[in-house]
Structure formats: structure tokens, C-alpha cells
Amino acid sequence: MKCQTRKFFSWLLLIGAITIFVLIGLGLLDVPSASAAIRQLEESPNQMIYQARQSLKDQHGNTWQTIAFKRVRPDGNS
């Protein structure tokens, strides 16, 4: 009984995944894309900072900018 139920849900999951991929491929599902500008800056000798910046719009049309960064110090710590 458990094996048949598990097999049924496995097939259901597979069919659902295939359906989603087909709808995305046909452009019928709106999947927002994301891209970020990556910047590499040298703050001081041998100290680098890497920044990823992305602009986003909220439901009111306001634009926000997100910034993620990683600083790598001369001793290798980040």
C-alpha cells in the first residue's frame, strides 16, 4: 500500500515539474529574472571589496537598490 502511494506521488511530482517547465518555456508563466552588477574595488593595498548591486521595484513602483558585499583583507580573512 505504501509503495503504491509513494509511486503515485512520485509520478504526480514528475508530471507537475514537467508542466511547470513547459509553461515557463512557452512564456505562459511570468518568472522574474534577476541580474546584478558585480564590482571589484581595491580599498587599500591587497584589500579587496566585492559588491553585487541590483535594483528592484516594489508593488508601488518605487525603486530600491540592494547591495551585498564581501571584503577580503590582506591576511585572507573576509
N, CA, C and O atoms as a MOPAC input file, in Angstrom:
PM7 MOZYME 1SCF
protein

 N      0.82800 1    -1.19500 1     0.00000 1
 C      0.00000 1     0.00000 1     0.00000 1
 C      0.86800 1     1.25200 1     0.00000 1
 O      0.64400 1     2.16100 1    -0.80000 1
 N      1.87700 1     1.30800 1     0.90900 1
 C      2.74200 1     2.48300 1     0.97000 1
 C      3.52800 1     2.65000 1    -0.31200 1
 O      3.75500 1     3.77500 1    -0.75600 1
 N      3.94500 1     1.55700 1    -0.91100 1
 C      4.73500 1     1.61200 1    -2.13600 1
 C      3.90800 1     2.19000 1    -3.28300 1
 O      4.41100 1     2.99100 1    -4.07000 1
 N      2.64200 1     1.78600 1    -3.37800 1
 C      1.77200 1     2.30500 1    -4.43300 1
 C      1.49800 1     3.79400 1    -4.23800 1
 O      1.46700 1     4.55000 1    -5.20900 1
 N      1.30100 1     4.21200 1    -3.00800 1
 C      1.05700 1     5.63000 1    -2.71500 1
 C      2.28900 1     6.45200 1    -3.03900 1
 O      2.19100 1     7.52800 1    -3.62900 1
 N      3.43800 1     5.94700 1    -2.65500 1
 C      4.69100 1     6.65500 1    -2.93400 1
 C      4.92600 1     6.75200 1    -4.43700 1
 O      5.36300 1     7.79300 1    -4.92800 1
 N      4.64200 1     5.68600 1    -5.16700 1
 C      4.81600 1     5.68600 1    -6.61300 1
 C      3.85800 1     6.68800 1    -7.26100 1
 O      4.24100 1     7.39900 1    -8.19000 1
 N      2.61500 1     6.74700 1    -6.77600 1
 C      1.63500 1     7.69000 1    -7.30800 1
 C      2.10800 1     9.12800 1    -7.10900 1
 O      2.05300 1     9.92900 1    -8.04300 1
 N      2.57000 1     9.46400 1    -5.90600 1
 C      3.01900 1    10.82600 1    -5.63500 1
 C      4.31000 1    11.15800 1    -6.39100 1
 O      4.53100 1    12.31300 1    -6.75500 1
 N      5.14500 1    10.17600 1    -6.62600 1
 C      6.34500 1    10.40100 1    -7.43100 1
 C      5.97100 1    10.76700 1    -8.86300 1
 O      6.53700 1    11.69400 1    -9.44200 1
 N      5.02100 1    10.03800 1    -9.42700 1
 C      4.55900 1    10.35300 1   -10.77900 1
 C      3.87500 1    11.71300 1   -10.82000 1
 O      4.06700 1    12.47900 1   -11.76500 1
 N      3.09100 1    12.01000 1    -9.81800 1
 C      2.39900 1    13.29700 1    -9.74600 1
 C      3.40700 1    14.44300 1    -9.67800 1
 O      3.23100 1    15.46500 1   -10.34100 1
 N      4.45500 1    14.27800 1    -8.88400 1
 C      5.50400 1    15.28500 1    -8.78000 1
 C      6.23300 1    15.45500 1   -10.11000 1
 O      6.50900 1    16.58200 1   -10.52200 1
 N      6.54300 1    14.36900 1   -10.77400 1
 C      7.21700 1    14.41700 1   -12.07000 1
 C      6.35500 1    15.13000 1   -13.11100 1
 O      6.86300 1    15.97100 1   -13.85300 1
 N      5.08300 1    14.81500 1   -13.17800 1
 C      4.18400 1    15.45500 1   -14.13900 1
 C      4.04500 1    16.94300 1   -13.83000 1
 O      4.01400 1    17.76600 1   -14.74400 1
 N      3.96100 1    17.29200 1   -12.54100 1
 C      3.87400 1    18.69900 1   -12.15100 1
 C      5.12000 1    19.47100 1   -12.54700 1
 O      5.01900 1    20.58800 1   -13.05500 1
 N      6.29500 1    18.89200 1   -12.32200 1
 C      7.54900 1    19.55600 1   -12.68000 1
 C      7.65500 1    19.75400 1   -14.18700 1
 O      8.06100 1    20.82200 1   -14.64600 1
 N      7.29600 1    18.74200 1   -14.94900 1
 C      7.33500 1    18.85000 1   -16.41200 1
 C      6.37000 1    19.93400 1   -16.88400 1
 O      6.70300 1    20.71000 1   -17.77900 1
 N      5.18700 1    19.99400 1   -16.29500 1
 C      4.19500 1    21.00400 1   -16.66200 1
 C      4.72400 1    22.40900 1   -16.39200 1
 O      4.56700 1    23.30200 1   -17.22500 1
 N      5.34300 1    22.60600 1   -15.24600 1
 C      5.89000 1    23.92400 1   -14.90300 1
 C      6.98200 1    24.31700 1   -15.88800 1
 O      6.99300 1    25.45400 1   -16.36200 1
 N      7.89900 1    23.41000 1   -16.21000 1
 C      8.96100 1    23.71500 1   -17.15300 1
 C      8.41300 1    24.03600 1   -18.54700 1
 O      8.93100 1    24.92000 1   -19.22900 1
 N      7.38000 1    23.32800 1   -18.96400 1
 C      6.77900 1    23.60200 1   -20.27200 1
 C      6.12800 1    24.97900 1   -20.27500 1
 O      6.28900 1    25.73600 1   -21.23200 1
 N      5.39100 1    25.31300 1   -19.20900 1
 C      4.74000 1    26.62700 1   -19.13200 1
 C      5.76100 1    27.75700 1   -19.09500 1
 O      5.55000 1    28.80100 1   -19.71300 1
 N      6.86500 1    27.56400 1   -18.37900 1
 C      7.91800 1    28.57900 1   -18.35900 1
 C      8.54600 1    28.70300 1   -19.74100 1
 O      8.78800 1    29.81400 1   -20.21200 1
 N      8.81000 1    27.58000 1   -20.39300 1
 C      9.40900 1    27.58800 1   -21.71600 1
 C      8.52900 1    28.26400 1   -22.75400 1
 O      9.03700 1    28.91600 1   -23.66600 1
 N      7.21800 1    28.11800 1   -22.62600 1
 C      6.30200 1    28.74600 1   -23.57000 1
 C      6.03200 1    30.20800 1   -23.21800 1
 O      5.36900 1    30.92000 1   -23.97200 1
 N      6.54400 1    30.64800 1   -22.07800 1
 C      6.33600 1    32.03400 1   -21.66900 1
 C      4.97900 1    32.28200 1   -21.05100 1
 O      4.54900 1    33.43000 1   -20.94400 1
 N      4.29700 1    31.22500 1   -20.64300 1
 C      2.96500 1    31.38000 1   -20.05700 1
 C      3.01700 1    31.66600 1   -18.56000 1
 O      2.03500 1    32.13600 1   -17.98500 1
 N      4.14300 1    31.39000 1   -17.93300 1
 C      4.33100 1    31.74600 1   -16.53000 1
 C      5.30900 1    32.91300 1   -16.46500 1
 O      6.36800 1    32.87900 1   -17.09200 1
 N      4.95600 1    33.93100 1   -15.71500 1
 C      5.81600 1    35.10400 1   -15.58100 1
 C      6.81100 1    34.85400 1   -14.45700 1
 O      6.46400 1    34.93900 1   -13.27900 1
 N      8.04300 1    34.54700 1   -14.82700 1
 C      9.09700 1    34.31600 1   -13.85500 1
 C     10.06300 1    35.49100 1   -13.93600 1
 O     10.74000 1    35.66200 1   -14.94900 1
 N     10.13900 1    36.31300 1   -12.87100 1
 C     11.03200 1    37.46500 1   -12.93700 1
 C     12.48900 1    37.03100 1   -12.99500 1
 O     12.90300 1    36.09700 1   -12.30800 1
 N     13.24900 1    37.71800 1   -13.81900 1
 C     14.65900 1    37.39600 1   -13.91300 1
 C     15.44000 1    38.30800 1   -12.97400 1
 O     14.98100 1    39.39500 1   -12.62100 1
 N     16.58800 1    37.86700 1   -12.58700 1
 C     17.42700 1    38.65700 1   -11.68800 1
 C     18.82600 1    38.74700 1   -12.27300 1
 O     19.38800 1    37.76300 1   -12.75400 1
 N     19.36600 1    39.93900 1   -12.22100 1
 C     20.75200 1    40.13700 1   -12.61700 1
 C     21.33200 1    41.21600 1   -11.72300 1
 O     20.62300 1    42.12000 1   -11.28100 1
 N     22.59700 1    41.11500 1   -11.46700 1
 C     23.24700 1    42.08100 1   -10.58100 1
 C     24.56400 1    42.52400 1   -11.20100 1
 O     25.23900 1    41.75000 1   -11.88000 1
 N     24.91600 1    43.77200 1   -10.96000 1
 C     26.21300 1    44.28400 1   -11.39500 1
 C     27.23700 1    43.93500 1   -10.32000 1
 O     27.03700 1    44.24600 1    -9.14600 1
 N     28.32300 1    43.29500 1   -10.71600 1
 C     29.37800 1    42.90700 1    -9.78200 1
 C     30.53200 1    43.89700 1    -9.93200 1
 O     31.02300 1    44.13200 1   -11.03600 1
 N     30.95200 1    44.47000 1    -8.81400 1
 C     32.06800 1    45.42100 1    -8.82800 1
 C     33.17400 1    44.90100 1    -7.92200 1
 O     32.91200 1    44.32300 1    -6.86600 1
 N     34.40400 1    45.11300 1    -8.34700 1
 C     35.58000 1    44.73000 1    -7.56000 1
 C     36.39300 1    45.99500 1    -7.33600 1
 O     36.83500 1    46.62800 1    -8.29500 1
 N     36.59500 1    46.37100 1    -6.07100 1
 C     37.31600 1    47.58900 1    -5.73000 1
 C     38.48300 1    47.26700 1    -4.81300 1
 O     38.38000 1    46.40100 1    -3.94400 1
 N     39.59100 1    47.96300 1    -5.00900 1
 C     40.71700 1    47.81200 1    -4.10000 1
 C     40.66600 1    48.98500 1    -3.11200 1
 O     40.94200 1    50.12800 1    -3.47500 1
 N     40.30800 1    48.68200 1    -1.86000 1
 C     40.17500 1    49.72500 1    -0.84200 1
 C     41.53600 1    50.22500 1    -0.37600 1
 O     41.73500 1    51.42500 1    -0.18200 1
 N     42.44500 1    49.32000 1    -0.20300 1
 C     43.81900 1    49.63700 1     0.17800 1
 C     44.68800 1    48.53500 1    -0.42600 1
 O     44.15600 1    47.55800 1    -0.95200 1
 N     46.01000 1    48.67000 1    -0.36200 1
 C     46.85000 1    47.63100 1    -0.95700 1
 C     46.48800 1    46.22700 1    -0.43400 1
 O     46.48800 1    45.97400 1     0.77100 1
 N     46.19300 1    45.36400 1    -1.34400 1
 C     45.85200 1    43.95100 1    -1.06500 1
 C     44.56000 1    43.77500 1    -0.28900 1
 O     44.31800 1    42.68500 1     0.23000 1
 N     43.72500 1    44.78700 1    -0.18700 1
 C     42.40700 1    44.64500 1     0.46200 1
 C     41.34200 1    44.92500 1    -0.58500 1
 O     41.20300 1    46.04900 1    -1.06600 1
 N     40.59500 1    43.88600 1    -0.92700 1
 C     39.59800 1    43.99700 1    -1.98700 1
 C     38.19400 1    43.96200 1    -1.37700 1
 O     37.95700 1    43.34600 1    -0.33800 1
 N     37.28600 1    44.63600 1    -2.05400 1
 C     35.87200 1    44.53500 1    -1.69100 1
 C     35.11300 1    44.19800 1    -2.96900 1
 O     35.31900 1    44.81600 1    -4.01400 1
 N     34.24000 1    43.21600 1    -2.86500 1
 C     33.41200 1    42.77800 1    -3.98300 1
 C     31.98600 1    43.17800 1    -3.66000 1
 O     31.48800 1    42.89100 1    -2.57200 1
 N     31.32300 1    43.84200 1    -4.60500 1
 C     29.95100 1    44.29300 1    -4.39700 1
 C     29.06000 1    43.75500 1    -5.50600 1
 O     29.43900 1    43.75000 1    -6.67700 1
 N     27.88500 1    43.30600 1    -5.12600 1
 C     26.84300 1    42.92200 1    -6.07900 1
 C     25.68000 1    43.87400 1    -5.84500 1
 O     25.16000 1    43.96400 1    -4.73300 1
 N     25.27100 1    44.58400 1    -6.88900 1
 C     24.20100 1    45.57200 1    -6.77800 1
 C     23.06700 1    45.18900 1    -7.71400 1
 O     23.28800 1    44.75700 1    -8.84600 1
 N     21.84300 1    45.35800 1    -7.21400 1
 C     20.66600 1    45.06900 1    -8.01900 1
 C     19.57500 1    46.06300 1    -7.66700 1
 O     19.35300 1    46.36300 1    -6.49400 1
 N     18.89200 1    46.57600 1    -8.68900 1
 C     17.75600 1    47.46500 1    -8.47400 1
 C     16.47300 1    46.64900 1    -8.52300 1
 O     16.31300 1    45.78900 1    -9.38900 1
 N     15.57400 1    46.91100 1    -7.61000 1
 C     14.30600 1    46.19500 1    -7.50500 1
 C     13.16800 1    47.19800 1    -7.42400 1
 O     13.35500 1    48.30100 1    -6.91100 1
 N     11.99000 1    46.83300 1    -7.92200 1
 C     10.80700 1    47.67000 1    -7.78800 1
 C      9.81100 1    46.97700 1    -6.87900 1
 O      9.60600 1    45.76700 1    -6.96800 1
 N      9.18600 1    47.77000 1    -5.99300 1
 C      8.16200 1    47.20500 1    -5.11600 1
 C      6.79100 1    47.32000 1    -5.77400 1
 O      6.67600 1    47.78300 1    -6.90800 1
 N      5.74700 1    46.89200 1    -5.05100 1
 C      4.40500 1    46.85600 1    -5.61600 1
 C      3.85300 1    48.24700 1    -5.90800 1
 O      2.85600 1    48.37400 1    -6.61900 1
 N      4.48100 1    49.28900 1    -5.37300 1
 C      4.03600 1    50.66100 1    -5.61000 1
 C      4.83100 1    51.34100 1    -6.71800 1
 O      4.58000 1    52.50500 1    -7.03000 1
 N      5.77700 1    50.63800 1    -7.31000 1
 C      6.58700 1    51.19000 1    -8.38200 1
 C      7.82900 1    51.92100 1    -7.90200 1
 O      8.56500 1    52.48400 1    -8.71200 1
 N      8.07500 1    51.92200 1    -6.58100 1
 C      9.28300 1    52.55500 1    -6.05100 1
 C     10.49700 1    51.67300 1    -6.31900 1
 O     10.41900 1    50.44800 1    -6.22100 1
 N     11.61500 1    52.30200 1    -6.65800 1
 C     12.83700 1    51.56600 1    -6.94900 1
 C     13.73200 1    51.52800 1    -5.71900 1
 O     13.94700 1    52.54500 1    -5.06000 1
 N     14.25200 1    50.34000 1    -5.41700 1
 C     15.16000 1    50.12000 1    -4.29400 1
 C     16.42800 1    49.50300 1    -4.85100 1
 O     16.38700 1    48.78600 1    -5.85100 1
 N     17.54200 1    49.77600 1    -4.21600 1
 C     18.79000 1    49.14400 1    -4.62800 1
 C     19.30000 1    48.28100 1    -3.48500 1
 O     19.38900 1    48.73200 1    -2.34300 1
 N     19.63200 1    47.03800 1    -3.80200 1
 C     20.21900 1    46.13700 1    -2.81500 1
 C     21.70900 1    46.00600 1    -3.10600 1
 O     22.13600 1    45.96300 1    -4.25900 1
 N     22.47800 1    45.94600 1    -2.03800 1
 C     23.92700 1    45.80900 1    -2.17400 1
 C     24.39500 1    44.70200 1    -1.23400 1
 O     24.14100 1    44.74700 1    -0.03000 1
 N     25.06900 1    43.72400 1    -1.78800 1
 C     25.71000 1    42.67500 1    -0.99000 1
 C     27.21200 1    42.82800 1    -1.21000 1
 O     27.65600 1    43.07200 1    -2.33200 1
 N     27.98200 1    42.68600 1    -0.15400 1
 C     29.41500 1    42.87800 1    -0.32900 1
 C     30.21200 1    41.88800 1     0.50300 1
 O     29.72800 1    41.32900 1     1.48700 1
 N     31.45700 1    41.69100 1     0.07000 1
 C     32.41000 1    40.84400 1     0.77300 1
 C     33.75200 1    41.54800 1     0.74200 1
 O     34.25200 1    41.89800 1    -0.32600 1
 N     34.32500 1    41.75200 1     1.89600 1
 C     35.62600 1    42.41700 1     1.99400 1
 C     36.67400 1    41.34900 1     2.29300 1
 O     36.51100 1    40.55500 1     3.22000 1
 N     37.74100 1    41.33300 1     1.51400 1
 C     38.83900 1    40.39000 1     1.70200 1
 C     40.05600 1    41.18700 1     2.12300 1
 O     40.56400 1    42.00900 1     1.36100 1
 N     40.52400 1    40.94200 1     3.34300 1
 C     41.66000 1    41.67400 1     3.91400 1
 C     42.98900 1    41.05300 1     3.46700 1
 O     43.01500 1    39.92400 1     2.97700 1
 N     44.08400 1    41.79000 1     3.63800 1
 C     45.39500 1    41.27600 1     3.19300 1
 C     45.78100 1    39.92800 1     3.80200 1
 O     46.50300 1    39.15200 1     3.17700 1
 N     45.29800 1    39.64000 1     5.03500 1
 C     45.64700 1    38.35000 1     5.66000 1
 C     44.75900 1    37.21500 1     5.18300 1
 O     44.92100 1    36.07700 1     5.62600 1
 N     43.82000 1    37.50500 1     4.28500 1
 C     42.96400 1    36.46800 1     3.73400 1
 C     41.61200 1    36.35600 1     4.41700 1
 O     40.72000 1    35.68500 1     3.89700 1
 N     41.43300 1    36.99600 1     5.56800 1
 C     40.14000 1    36.96700 1     6.25100 1
 C     39.12700 1    37.78600 1     5.45700 1
 O     39.47400 1    38.74900 1     4.77300 1
 N     37.87200 1    37.37500 1     5.56900 1
 C     36.82700 1    38.12500 1     4.87800 1
 C     35.68400 1    38.43400 1     5.81700 1
 O     34.70600 1    39.06300 1     5.41300 1

